[in-house]
Amino acid sequence: YTVFLNQKQLQKAGLTAKNINQQKIMVQGEPTLDVSVEDCPGEIGLICFQVSILPEKQETSKPVKSQAAEKPKEKPKAPKGTEDFLERKEIVVPEAFLNSHPNPEKTQQVVNFVKQNGHLDEPLTINRETNMLTDGYRRYIVAQQLELDIVPVVYEKETASVKS
């Protein structure tokens, strides 16, 4: 590829002749056929609309995961009332919850609580037999957003059946 861009685009992205070869960059543009072969040494010419520097990937997450795989999973801190811990992926979310959208402000409050305290503010309520979520969809969403693999749960209280 031959990418055509102007000095203003380079400056806006923070690229210079000295650092352009050390950066990973993303170019968004459109192929062009309007450039002569002498000005376009690559097989494809690209008119640049936007250029940006890609952030470097942080390698710290890989060692942490490998260490976690070696050690047995520790139970996270638990909010008051927690009866058990389950892997989030084991919880079945009903269609009715999936079609609803909890208040974003209240959801952000729960996110902030978890970031500050290291655990959910309340356990999720699930059915013991089916692992079906019956209450706490907002907290389930927060656990999903923050990639909490293990979540605190409380089991739905069973109602006594009356026999006649």
C-alpha positions as CSV (number, residue, x, y, z in Angstrom):
1,Y,0.0,0.0,0.0
2,T,0.9,3.6,-0.5
3,V,-0.9,5.9,1.9
4,F,-1.4,9.5,0.9
5,L,-1.9,11.9,3.8
6,N,-1.0,15.5,4.5
7,Q,1.2,17.2,7.1
8,K,-1.9,18.3,9.1
9,Q,-3.1,14.7,9.6
10,L,0.4,13.7,10.8
11,Q,0.6,16.5,13.3
12,K,-2.9,15.9,14.6
13,A,-2.1,12.2,15.2
14,G,1.3,13.2,16.9
15,L,3.4,11.5,14.2
16,T,6.8,12.8,13.2
17,A,9.4,11.6,10.8
18,K,11.4,10.3,13.8
19,N,8.6,8.4,15.5
20,I,6.4,7.1,12.7
21,N,8.5,3.9,12.2
22,Q,8.2,3.0,15.9
23,Q,4.4,3.4,16.1
24,K,1.6,1.1,15.1
25,I,-0.8,3.3,13.3
26,M,-4.3,2.8,12.0
27,V,-5.3,4.5,8.7
28,Q,-8.8,4.9,7.5
29,G,-9.3,5.9,3.9
30,E,-10.4,5.0,0.5
31,P,-8.5,3.4,-2.4
32,T,-7.7,5.7,-5.3
33,L,-6.8,5.2,-8.9
34,D,-6.2,8.9,-9.6
35,V,-2.5,8.8,-8.7
36,S,0.2,8.2,-11.3
37,V,2.3,5.0,-11.0
38,E,5.5,7.1,-10.3
39,D,3.8,8.6,-7.2
40,C,2.4,5.3,-6.0
41,P,5.1,2.6,-5.5
42,G,2.7,0.2,-3.8
43,E,0.1,-1.8,-5.6
44,I,-2.7,0.0,-4.0
45,G,-2.9,3.8,-3.3
46,L,-5.0,4.9,-0.3
47,I,-6.2,8.4,0.3
48,C,-6.1,8.9,4.1
49,F,-9.2,10.3,5.8
50,Q,-8.0,9.7,9.4
51,V,-4.9,8.4,11.0
52,S,-4.3,7.5,14.7
53,I,-1.7,5.8,16.8
54,L,-2.8,2.4,18.2
55,P,-2.1,1.9,21.9
56,E,0.4,-0.8,22.8
57,K,-1.1,-4.0,24.3
58,Q,-0.3,-4.4,27.9
59,E,1.3,-7.8,28.6
60,T,0.4,-7.8,32.3
61,S,-2.9,-9.7,31.9
62,K,-1.3,-12.9,30.5
63,P,0.9,-13.6,33.6
64,V,-2.0,-12.9,35.9
65,K,-4.2,-15.4,34.1
66,S,-1.6,-18.1,34.1
67,Q,-1.0,-17.6,37.8
68,A,-4.8,-17.8,38.4
69,A,-4.9,-21.1,36.5
70,E,-2.2,-22.6,38.7
71,K,-3.9,-21.7,42.0
72,P,-7.4,-22.9,42.9
73,K,-9.9,-20.1,42.5
74,E,-10.4,-18.1,45.7
75,K,-13.8,-17.0,46.7
76,P,-14.1,-13.2,46.3
77,K,-15.3,-10.9,49.0
78,A,-18.9,-11.4,49.7
79,P,-21.8,-8.9,50.4
80,K,-24.0,-9.5,53.4
81,G,-26.5,-12.3,52.9
82,T,-24.4,-14.4,50.5
83,E,-25.2,-18.1,50.6
84,D,-22.9,-19.4,47.9
85,F,-20.7,-18.5,44.9
86,L,-21.3,-19.5,41.3
87,E,-19.5,-19.0,38.1
88,R,-21.3,-16.2,36.2
89,K,-21.6,-18.3,33.1
90,E,-23.6,-20.9,35.0
91,I,-26.4,-18.5,35.7
92,V,-29.4,-18.6,33.3
93,V,-30.9,-15.2,32.5
94,P,-34.6,-15.2,31.6
95,E,-35.7,-13.6,28.3
96,A,-37.7,-11.0,30.2
97,F,-34.5,-9.7,31.8
98,L,-32.6,-9.7,28.6
99,N,-35.3,-7.5,27.0
100,S,-35.1,-4.9,29.7
101,H,-32.6,-2.1,30.2
102,P,-31.8,-1.1,33.8
103,N,-31.3,2.6,34.6
104,P,-27.7,3.5,33.5
105,E,-27.2,5.9,36.4
106,K,-28.1,3.2,39.0
107,T,-26.0,0.7,37.1
108,Q,-23.0,3.1,37.2
109,Q,-23.5,3.4,41.0
110,V,-23.1,-0.3,41.3
111,V,-20.0,-0.3,39.1
112,N,-18.5,2.4,41.3
113,F,-19.3,0.4,44.4
114,V,-17.7,-2.8,43.0
115,K,-14.6,-0.8,42.0
116,Q,-14.3,0.8,45.4
117,N,-15.1,-2.3,47.6
118,G,-14.0,-5.2,45.4
119,H,-17.4,-7.0,45.4
120,L,-21.1,-6.6,44.5
121,D,-23.3,-4.7,46.9
122,E,-25.8,-7.6,47.1
123,P,-25.8,-11.2,46.0
124,L,-27.8,-12.3,42.9
125,T,-31.0,-14.2,43.7
126,I,-31.2,-17.5,41.7
127,N,-33.4,-20.6,41.7
128,R,-31.5,-23.5,43.3
129,E,-32.6,-26.2,40.8
130,T,-32.3,-24.3,37.6
131,N,-29.7,-21.5,38.3
132,M,-32.3,-19.1,36.8
133,L,-31.7,-15.5,37.8
134,T,-34.8,-14.3,39.6
135,D,-33.5,-11.0,41.0
136,G,-30.4,-8.8,40.6
137,Y,-30.2,-8.4,36.8
138,R,-28.5,-5.0,37.2
139,R,-25.8,-6.6,39.4
140,Y,-25.5,-9.5,36.8
141,I,-24.9,-6.8,34.1
142,V,-22.2,-5.1,36.3
143,A,-20.5,-8.5,36.9
144,Q,-20.5,-9.0,33.2
145,Q,-19.1,-5.6,32.4
146,L,-16.4,-5.9,35.1
147,E,-15.7,-9.5,34.0
148,L,-16.3,-11.0,37.4
149,D,-16.1,-14.8,36.8
150,I,-17.5,-15.8,40.2
151,V,-20.5,-14.0,41.7
152,P,-22.2,-14.2,45.1
153,V,-25.6,-15.7,45.1
154,V,-28.6,-16.2,47.5
155,Y,-31.1,-18.9,46.7
156,E,-34.7,-18.0,46.0
157,K,-36.8,-18.8,49.1
158,E,-39.0,-21.9,48.3
159,T,-42.7,-21.5,49.0
160,A,-44.3,-24.4,50.9
161,S,-46.9,-26.2,48.8
162,V,-50.2,-27.0,50.3
163,K,-51.5,-30.5,49.7
164,S,-55.2,-31.3,49.8
